[in-house]
Amino acid sequence: MEKENILDINFLTPNLRWEKRIFSTLDNTQQTDYRNSPLRVFAIAIAIKAKHLEFYAWNVNQYARQANEVLKRHPSETSQAIENHRPYSFKDDHVLYSIIGQTEAFLIELKSVLDLTMRYACTFYRVVFGLRKKKSDIQRELGKNYIGLGWLSELSAIRNDFVHHYSPWIKFRKRGRAYDFVISLPDPLLEKLKGNKRYVVQYLDALKIGEYVKKSELFFDAIISLLKKELIMRPA
């Protein structure tokens, strides 16, 4: 087969300081086992996805600022629309699509990096300790000793409801002269689904997204703490 004209890229390795916190705790034999396993590939993939999240969050923030600039240029029209409970015609619709799209990408990537981190932990147990652990085992240990994990199922539901099953709509909540975006399912659909346990969260805004970021950081630290604790309790 003729070789394709592919240009390989020397992709800069993302921040792997978190992996070093674990790897430096291993003895020589464990380090060798680690290097010969998929763990290093998982670690790089997790770090790349974490970088994706930074870009998506930055993009959402930038487009949210653009939306604010547009709305602030029309104070009379927006105020009347709010007072009369009627929709405002937002001309720069690419800004709205970008906020929704980047938020959806953020949710997908956040769920992905959390799942991949769990796979990393399961693989770590197998490679380093020779133990078979399921994701549910890791979650149970984390929930018992480190961090509440009810928000993981909430995040999965939001990711499915907002991204997979329906396309969300966008609104803006006026706060002083500023406008905060609110992404939700359409009002008629929300009314229909009221009381459905799957739809426990009915909207997303910057605060809610920030809440998931903080919880995911705590989750990540909890995984590291769990593995380091196991290394102390299960020496080679």
N, C-alpha and C positions, 0 to 999 in steps of 0.2 A: 504494500500500500504506500502510495506516495505521501511523504511527510507534509503535513499542512504547514502553511506559513504562519506559525504561532509565535508571537513575541511574549516570552516569559517576562514577568515583572518581579523585581526584587522588592517584594512587599515588606514594608517596615513592620517588624514584630511589635504588636501592641504591648501595653503595660502588663507585665507578668509578675509584678512584685508579690501579688497575693499567692501565686504558685510557689514562689521561693520561700514563703513563710512555712509552707508545708514540706517542700522538698528538703530544706535544710535540716529538718527534724529527723529525716530518714537515715538509717545506717547505710554502710556501703552496699550491702547486699540488696537492701530495699531500693536504693537509688538505681542500681543496675536493673532490677525488675521493673521499676518505674519507667526507665528510659526505653525498655524493650516492649512496652505496652502501649495501648492507645491513649494513655493518660496525658502525654505531652500534646498530642493532637487535640484532645478535648480542651486542654487548658488554653491553647492558642485560639481555638474556636470560640471559647467563652469570652476571652479578652477582646476578640474582634467584634463579637456581638455587643459587648459592653460599649465599645467605641461607636457602633451603630446607634445605640441608644442616645449617646451624647449628641450626635448629629441630628437625630430626629427631634430631640427636645429643643435643640437650638433652632431648628427650622420652624417648629411650631411657634416658638417665641417670636421669631422674626415676622412670620405671617400674621400673628396676632397683633403685633405692633402696626403692621400695614393696615389691618382692618380698623384699628383705632384711629389712625390718621384719616382714613376715608370717612368714618362716621363723625369724627369731630369737625369735618369740613361742612357738615350739614346738620347743625344743631337744631334748627327749627323743624325740619322734616322728621328727624328721628324722635324729637320730643312729642310731636303731634301723633306719630305712629304709636308711641308707647301709651300716651293718654287715651287714644281712641281704640286701642287694642286691635290694631290692624298691622299687617306685615309691611316692612319697609323694603323698597326695591333697591337691593345692593348691586350696583352696576359692575363692580370689579369681582365677578364671580370666581375668577381663578384664585383669588386670595382665600375664598371660603373653601373651595375644593382642596386647596393646599393644606389648610388647617385640618380639615377632616382626614385627608389622605395621610398626612404625616402623623397624625394622632393614631390612626389605624395601624400604620407601620410600626409605631412605637409600641402599641399594645401587643402586636404579633411578636415583635422581637423580644419584648420583656418576658412574655410567657415562654418563648423559645429558650432564652438564656437561663431561666429558672429550671426548666426541664433538663437542659443540657448539664447544668451544675449538679442536678440530682443524679444524672447518669454518671458524671465524673465521680461522685461519692460512692455509688454502687460499684463502679469499676475499681476504685481505690481499695475498697474492702476486699475485693476478689484478688487483686494483684499483690497487695502488700500484706494482707492478713490471711488470704486463702479462704475467705468467708463469702458465702452467697447472701447478698442483701437485696431486697426489693426496694423500690422507691417508697412504698408504703412503710417499710421498716425505718427508713431514714426519716420520713416525715413524722412518724410516731416518736422517734427519739428527739427530733428537733422540737416538736410540740410539747414534749414532756419536760425538757430541761432547758430550752433556749428561747423559743419564740412562738407566739401564737400563729397558726397557719390557716385560720378560717378565711383570710383574705385571698388565699390561692384559688379556692373554688369560686370565690367572687370574681376574681380576675378572669378565670376561665369562662365564666358565664358572660361577663361583659365582652370579652374578646369574641365569643361565639355570637352573641346577640347583636352587637354593633357591627361586626365585620362580616361574619359568615351568613347569618340569616337575613339581616336587614341592612339597608344603607342608612346611616344616621343623618339627622338634620342638624343644622346649626342655628343658634340664637345668640343674643348678646344680653348680658345683664349690666344695666347702667349703674356705675358706682362713682358718684361725683361727676367729673367730666370724662372719666374713663369707661371703657366697655370691656367686660370680661366675657370671653366666649363660653358657651354652654353647648355641648353636643349631646343630643338625646334621640330617642326614637320619636317618630311623629306622634303628636298629641292623640289622634284617634286610635292609634295602635297602643299607646300607653294606657288609655282608658280601657281598652279591650283586655289588656294583659294585667290589669290591676289585681293584685292578690295572688298572682302566679309566683310561686316560690323561686322559679328560675330567674325572674327579673327583679332581683332584690335591689339593684342599683339602676335608676332610671335615667341618669344623666352623668356626663363627665364634664369637668372643667379643669382649669389649671391646678386648683388646689387638690382635686381628687387624683390627678396624675402625679402631682408632687408627693402625695401620700403613698402611692404605690412605689415610687422611687425610693423613699425612705425605708419602707418595709422590705423592699428587695435588697437594699444595702445591709439591713439587719440580718436578713436571710443568708446573705453571702458570708457575713462574718460568723454567723452561727454554724454554717457548714465547715468553715475553717477551724473554728473552736472545737467542733465535734471530732474532726479527724485528728487534730493535734492531741486531744484528750485520749482518743483511742490509741495513739502511738505511745503515750505514756503508760496506759493501762495494759497494752499488749506488746511489750518489747519483743524484739526478734529473738 
